[in-house]
Amino acid sequence: MLNLVLEVSGQKKKEKDAKVQTALTMWVPGVNNLRTFGRWAFLEIDGSNLHKSKQEIRKLLKDHSA
């Protein structure tokens, strides 16, 4: 099972970019390294484009199913 942290974005903000990078480079690798809370992934999607968002989620799930 894969746990997914999903960030639905609107506007581009510098503060949000730092949060996203921290989640991708520190939090997800750290929690996955513990191996006590299952597998985790993080994905930031554009909330204004539902079709593209669905494709991105499906791709992430496919990439992590191997």
C-alpha angles and dihedrals in degrees: 000000000000122000112210127205104202121197111196107202135199117165124024110249129174092224092054091050089058091050092050093048091048091052092048099043104031117014101044095043090045097050091043090051090056090059091201101099101045127251119320136192134180127216131178114204135183107249092205096064110056096174093053090044092054090051092050093050092048091049092050091049091048092048092050096045093074 
